[in-house]
Structure formats: structure tokens, C-alpha cells
Amino acid sequence: MMVSYWEQKSFLYHRHLIICGAGFTGLSAAVYYKRSHPASSVLVLEKDAICGGASTQNAGFACFGSASELLADLTHSDEKKVFDLVEKRYRGLLNLRSLLGDDAIGYEPLHGFELFRQGDHLYEHCLEQMDYLNNKLESITGERVYRPADEKVSTFGFSNVTHMIENTAEGQVDTGKMYKSLLELARASGVEILNGISVAGFEEGSHVKVFTDRGSITADKFLIANNGFASTILEGSRTTPARAQALVTAPIEGLKVKGSFHILEGFYYFRNIDDRILLGGGRHLDFEAETTTARQLNKKIQDDLDRVLREIILPGQQYEVAQRWTGIMGMGNEKQVIAEQLSDRVFCAIRLSGMGLALSTLLGKEIVEMMH
């Protein structure tokens, strides 16, 4: 497309670092790069008016893995990989809180809980392996985080739930506050952010030329940090989009639910926020349809979320669903994050596997260290 002289002069000029994606990872990397290179020019390109990936559409869980989820991971991956990733998530949460502060992200240490229905074999398996998991997690967190919490089922008002396991080291954040705080920190650090510009590709020579729908921009270094959308510009990204469905209720008077909750190896998740219930998940019901970047509701999954809300979370209560939406995560054949130097000038920090809130600020820090 045509570009004016003014656009070229004031916006599309050469930078030291260009980052594709203004999500948690991209903004964190920008902040850490400016801290280590104060005089550098850093430009973040974001295709949406507000970050369009999972960063502003997630559930705000400050979590690192439910008991059944970790046990499921151990059937697909070796022990060291699983717990190294858990440690990275935990350290990432500590890094996030240190970087922005608990008030700025709305952090609440309300604990995590996993729900089990009658006859659910997962509970017995988790109970049998609880000492093993606690021994592993204690070396990471300094505490034995999992414990049975059946006595709290009635406190929260759940139905069709017979057992719960509590994780005392987890909590929740206000995703909107967190993103806004990180955005403000990036801008205060001197990072430039251009919204509404889509990156179409890049080529490397004596510098990197980044092609966008508003013309091309050159840089000394280029970081791909658009997670679920990485395959659109990076061939062989080993990352596929994974759409997540979510809903939130209108405020509910006398809401008993307080905390971050998982069901079925983390495939369903819900929490309280502003006297509402935020519920997401159900992707396992339609994996093929949800492997997409299309922002569309999936009726089959949304109907199932309504069922979970009605039968388990808010049985016999009057409530109204206020909003429904989707978010795009980045998944792959394994849950390990991809943080790599692809060439002399090109780097990527992608495939956060639904744990971007926990991993992103630490990932941003680590990819900048790699650039040095």
C-alpha cells in the first residue's frame, strides 16, 4: 500500500528491536530490553486495537497446575520436563508480582481448587499420588501445596461435587488491570506501541525487514511474540492456535464462590470476579473446530458451559449470562515453551500452552537475555 512521507518519517523508520505482538510476552520483553538498553528504540506492533490474543481474554488464574493436570502431563512427558515447567510457571508468577506489584495486577491469594464428581477415578488417583506431588512441589514452592478440601464443597454451594483438592499456593489476578499496568510500564519505559498494524512476514539481510499492512520497517533485531498467531508469519513454528470459549455472569447477590477452580484435568475452569462467575473451557469436546484463530462462539461448547454453570457451580440459583467471548492460545505437541534464537537477528517466544499469565513476564526476560 502507499505510505506518506510523514508516516515513513515518524512511524516506519528503523528501530533497534521490533516485536510482533503486544501481549504479556511481547510487552515484557520490550520492558526488559529497554532496561538493559536504555538508549535503544523498541517498537511493538499489534494487529488489534486492544491486544487480540489470550492476554486480555484469559481467566486471570495465577496457577501452575492442578493435581490431575500434572499427573496427566506425566503420562505424556518425562518427570524432569514436567516439573521444570511447573517451576518455570511458579517463578514466572513471582516475577510477574515483582515486576508490576500485587495491587497493580489485582492479585488475590484465594487458592486454587480442583473439583471431582461422584465416581470420578481421577480423585482416587490424585489422592494416591498426593504425597509424591507434594514432595516435588515443596522443592519448588517451599510448601506442600495440595491437600484434600472436601469440607469446603458445601461452603461454596456446589452440586454434584463429592471431593475437592486445594492448592494453597495459587491465586487469581484481574487480567484487565494487569494488562493495563504492563502497557503503562512499557510506555513509561520508552517503548513505542503501534496498534492496528498486522505483520505479514519478514526477511533477513544486513538487518531485518518486517513487512506489514502499512509498509515495511527495518530493525537490528526482530522478536516474534504473537503466540497462537505465530504460524501466520513463521513457517514451521511448531505452534498451533487453540481457541478457548468463555462466559461471565451478571453480578450475583450473595455469591459464595471464592477462588480459582478446575475440573477434569483443567479442561474446565472458573472463578469469582466482581460478584460474578467467569467460566471457560470445554475445548476437549471439539478439538478440531477449536484449532483456529477465528473469533467465533462454538455453540456445542457454550451450551456445555451453561450446563456446568447450572448443574455444578450455581445449582438452583437465579443468574444471567452477561457476556461470552473467545481467546486464542498457542499450543503444540508438547507444553514446553519455545524460546529460541532463529538466526543472527530473529528470535521467537511462543507456545505458552494456556499458561501465558504465569510464564510470559519470565519468558520476556529470558528471551532478552538470549539477545545479549
C-alpha positions in Angstrom: 0.0 0.0 0.0 1.0 3.6 -0.3 2.8 5.3 2.6 3.1 9.0 3.1 6.4 10.8 3.7 5.1 11.7 7.2 4.2 8.1 8.1 7.6 6.9 6.9 9.5 9.6 8.7 7.6 9.5 12.0 6.4 5.9 12.4 8.0 3.5 9.9 11.7 4.3 10.5 14.5 1.9 11.6 14.5 0.5 15.1 16.9 -1.4 17.3 14.2 -4.0 18.1 10.8 -4.7 16.6 8.4 -7.1 18.5 5.4 -8.7 16.8 2.6 -9.0 19.4 1.7 -6.6 22.3 0.6 -9.4 24.6 2.1 -10.1 28.0 5.2 -11.7 26.5 5.9 -9.0 23.9 5.4 -6.1 26.3 7.5 -7.8 29.0 10.3 -8.4 26.5 10.1 -4.7 25.5 10.4 -3.6 29.1 13.3 -5.8 29.8 15.1 -4.8 26.6 14.7 -1.1 27.5 16.1 -1.7 31.0 19.2 -3.3 29.6 19.5 -0.9 26.6 18.0 2.4 27.8 19.1 4.3 24.7 17.6 1.8 22.3 14.5 2.2 20.1 11.9 -0.6 20.7 8.7 -0.8 18.6 5.9 -3.3 19.4 3.4 -4.0 16.6 -0.1 -5.2 17.4 -2.7 -6.0 14.8 -5.7 -5.2 17.1 -6.8 -2.0 18.8 -6.6 -3.9 22.1 -4.3 -6.9 22.3 -6.2 -9.6 20.4 -4.7 -12.8 21.8 -5.1 -14.5 25.1 -3.5 -11.8 27.2 -6.7 -9.8 27.5 -9.1 -12.7 27.1 -7.9 -15.2 29.7 -9.5 -16.1 33.0 -6.8 -14.5 35.2 -5.6 -17.6 37.0 -2.3 -17.3 39.0 -1.8 -21.0 38.7 0.8 -23.6 37.8 -1.1 -26.9 37.5 -3.8 -28.8 39.2 -3.0 -32.3 40.6 -4.8 -34.2 37.9 -3.3 -32.0 35.2 0.2 -32.7 36.4 -0.5 -36.4 36.6 -1.9 -36.3 33.1 1.3 -34.4 31.9 3.4 -37.2 33.5 1.8 -39.8 31.2 2.9 -37.8 28.1 6.3 -36.3 29.2 9.2 -37.2 31.4 9.3 -36.2 35.0 12.1 -33.7 34.7 10.3 -31.8 31.9 7.0 -31.7 33.7 8.4 -30.3 37.0 10.9 -28.0 35.3 7.9 -26.4 33.6 6.0 -26.2 36.8 9.0 -24.4 38.4 9.1 -22.0 35.5 5.4 -21.2 35.9 5.8 -20.7 39.6 8.9 -18.5 39.2 7.0 -16.7 36.4 4.2 -15.8 38.8 6.7 -14.5 41.4 8.4 -12.5 38.6 5.0 -11.0 37.5 4.2 -9.9 41.0 7.6 -8.4 41.5 7.6 -6.6 38.1 4.2 -4.9 38.5 3.2 -5.3 42.2 0.2 -7.1 43.6 -2.1 -4.0 43.7 -1.4 -3.2 40.0 -2.5 -6.7 38.9 -5.3 -7.2 41.4 -3.6 -10.3 42.9 -5.8 -12.2 45.4 -4.3 -15.3 47.2 -7.6 -17.1 47.3 -6.0 -20.5 46.5 -6.8 -23.0 43.7 -9.3 -25.9 43.9 -9.9 -28.9 41.8 -13.4 -30.4 41.8 -14.3 -34.1 41.4 -17.7 -35.6 40.8 -19.0 -38.9 42.3 -17.3 -41.9 41.0 -14.5 -39.8 39.4 -11.5 -42.1 39.3 -9.2 -39.1 38.9 -9.7 -38.2 42.6 -8.5 -41.6 43.9 -5.5 -41.3 41.6 -4.7 -37.8 42.8 -5.1 -38.9 46.4 -2.7 -41.8 45.9 -0.2 -39.5 44.3 -0.6 -36.5 46.6 2.5 -37.2 48.7 4.6 -37.7 45.6 3.3 -34.4 44.1 3.7 -32.5 47.3 7.3 -33.7 47.7 8.0 -32.4 44.2 6.2 -29.1 44.6 7.7 -28.5 48.1 11.2 -28.3 46.4 9.8 -25.6 44.1 7.4 -23.6 46.3 8.7 -24.3 49.8 5.4 -25.7 50.9 3.2 -28.8 50.5 0.6 -27.2 48.3 -2.1 -29.9 47.8 -4.5 -31.0 50.4 -8.0 -32.6 50.5 -10.7 -29.9 51.0 -14.0 -31.8 50.9 -15.3 -29.7 53.8 -15.4 -26.7 51.5 -17.7 -28.2 48.9 -20.8 -27.0 50.8 -19.2 -23.7 51.7 -19.0 -22.8 48.0 -22.5 -24.1 47.3 -21.6 -26.6 44.6 -23.7 -29.5 43.5 -22.7 -33.0 42.1 -19.3 -32.5 43.6 -18.1 -35.1 46.2 -14.4 -34.2 46.6 -12.1 -31.2 46.2 -8.3 -30.8 46.4 -7.0 -27.4 47.4 -3.7 -25.8 46.2 -2.6 -23.2 48.8 0.0 -21.6 46.5 -2.4 -20.4 43.8 -4.5 -17.3 43.4 -6.1 -15.0 40.8 -5.4 -11.7 39.2 -7.5 -9.0 37.4 -6.4 -9.6 33.8 -7.5 -6.1 32.6 -5.7 -4.3 35.4 -2.6 -6.5 34.8 -2.5 -5.8 31.1 -3.2 -2.0 31.6 -0.4 -1.9 34.2 2.1 -3.6 31.9 1.1 -1.4 29.0 1.7 1.7 31.1 5.1 0.4 32.3 6.1 -0.3 28.7 5.2 3.2 27.6 6.8 4.8 30.7 10.0 2.8 29.8 10.1 4.5 26.3 8.6 1.6 24.4 6.6 2.6 21.2 3.5 0.6 20.5 1.6 0.8 17.3 -1.8 -0.8 17.2 -3.8 -1.8 14.2 -0.8 -2.9 12.2 -0.6 -6.6 11.0 2.8 -8.2 10.4 2.7 -10.2 7.2 6.3 -11.6 7.2 10.0 -10.7 7.3 13.3 -11.1 5.5 16.8 -11.0 6.9 19.9 -9.5 5.5 22.2 -6.8 7.0 19.1 -6.0 9.0 15.6 -7.5 9.4 12.9 -6.1 7.1 9.4 -6.5 8.7 6.6 -6.5 6.2 3.3 -5.0 7.5 -0.1 -3.9 6.0 1.2 -0.3 6.4 4.5 -0.8 4.7 7.9 -2.3 5.7 10.0 -1.3 8.7 13.6 -2.4 9.4 15.3 -3.3 12.6 18.5 -4.7 14.0 16.6 -7.5 15.8 13.1 -8.9 15.4 11.1 -10.9 18.1 8.1 -12.9 17.2 5.9 -13.0 20.3 2.4 -13.5 18.9 1.9 -17.0 20.4 -1.3 -18.5 18.9 -0.8 -16.5 15.7 2.8 -17.4 15.2 2.2 -19.7 12.3 0.8 -16.8 10.2 4.3 -15.4 9.9 6.7 -18.1 11.0 6.9 -21.3 8.9 7.5 -24.4 11.0 6.6 -22.6 14.2 5.5 -25.8 15.9 2.7 -23.8 17.4 -1.0 -24.2 16.5 -3.8 -21.9 17.5 -6.2 -23.2 20.2 -9.4 -21.2 20.7 -10.9 -21.1 24.2 -14.5 -20.4 24.9 -15.6 -18.3 28.0 -18.5 -16.6 29.6 -19.2 -14.4 32.6 -22.4 -13.9 34.5 -24.1 -10.7 35.7 -23.4 -9.9 39.4 -24.9 -12.5 41.7 -26.1 -11.4 45.2 -24.5 -13.4 48.0 -22.1 -15.3 45.7 -20.3 -18.0 47.8 -17.7 -18.9 45.3 -14.2 -17.5 46.1 -11.1 -18.8 44.4 -9.8 -20.4 41.2 -11.3 -23.7 40.3 -10.5 -26.5 37.8 -12.5 -29.6 36.7 -11.3 -32.5 34.6 -7.6 -32.0 34.3 -8.1 -28.3 33.8 -10.3 -28.6 30.8 -13.0 -26.5 32.7 -12.0 -23.6 34.9 -14.0 -20.9 36.7 -13.5 -18.2 39.3 -15.2 -15.3 41.1 -14.7 -11.7 39.8 -16.8 -8.7 40.8 -19.5 -10.8 42.3 -19.8 -12.8 39.1 -18.7 -16.2 37.9 -16.2 -16.3 35.0 -16.2 -19.8 33.4 -14.2 -21.2 30.5 -13.1 -24.4 28.8 -14.7 -27.4 27.1 -12.2 -27.4 24.3 -11.8 -31.2 24.6 -15.4 -31.5 23.3 -14.4 -30.2 19.9 -10.6 -30.0 19.5 -10.7 -29.9 15.7 -13.1 -26.9 15.5 -11.2 -25.1 18.2 -7.9 -25.3 16.4 -8.4 -21.9 14.7 -7.8 -18.2 15.1 -11.4 -17.4 14.1 -13.1 -15.4 16.8 -16.4 -17.2 16.9 -18.5 -18.8 19.6 -18.8 -22.6 19.5 -22.5 -23.4 20.3 -21.7 -27.0 21.4 -19.1 -25.8 23.9 -21.0 -22.7 25.1 -24.1 -24.9 25.7 -21.9 -27.3 27.8 -20.5 -24.3 29.8 -24.1 -23.4 30.5 -24.7 -26.9 31.8 -21.7 -26.8 34.1 -22.8 -23.4 35.4 -26.4 -24.7 36.0 -25.6 -28.2 37.3 -22.4 -27.8 39.3 -21.4 -24.2 40.1 -24.7 -22.3 40.7 -27.3 -25.1 41.3 -30.8 -23.8 41.9 -29.7 -20.2 41.7 -31.0 -17.4 39.6 -28.3 -15.9 37.3 -27.9 -14.3 33.9 -25.0 -14.7 31.5 -23.8 -11.2 30.7 -21.0 -11.8 28.1 -19.5 -14.6 26.0 -16.2 -14.5 24.2 -13.2 -16.4 22.9 -9.4 -16.2 23.3 -6.7 -17.7 21.1 -3.9 -19.6 22.8 -0.7 -21.2 21.3 -0.4 -24.9 21.7 1.8 -27.7 20.3 2.7 -31.4 20.5 4.2 -30.7 24.0 3.7 -28.0 26.6 7.3 -26.7 26.7 7.7 -23.0 25.8 9.6 -22.2 22.6 12.1 -19.5 23.4 14.7 -19.6 20.6 17.2 -17.6 18.5 16.2 -18.5 15.0 19.0 -16.6 13.3 21.5 -13.8 14.0 18.7 -11.3 14.2 15.4 -13.2 14.6 14.1 -14.6 17.9 10.8 -16.2 19.0 9.0 -16.6 22.3 5.8 -18.6 21.7 3.7 -21.7 22.6 2.7 -20.8 26.1 0.1 -23.7 26.2 -2.6 -21.8 28.1 -0.2 -20.7 30.9 0.8 -17.3 29.5 -0.2 -15.4 32.5 2.3 -17.4 34.6 5.1 -17.7 32.1 5.1 -14.5 30.0 7.0 -12.0 32.0 9.7 -14.5 32.8 9.8 -15.6 29.2 10.1 -12.0 28.1 13.1 -11.6 30.5 14.8 -14.8 29.3 14.4 -14.0 25.6 16.1 -10.6 26.1 18.9 -12.3 27.9 19.3 -14.6 24.9 19.6 -11.5 22.7 22.7 -10.4 24.6 
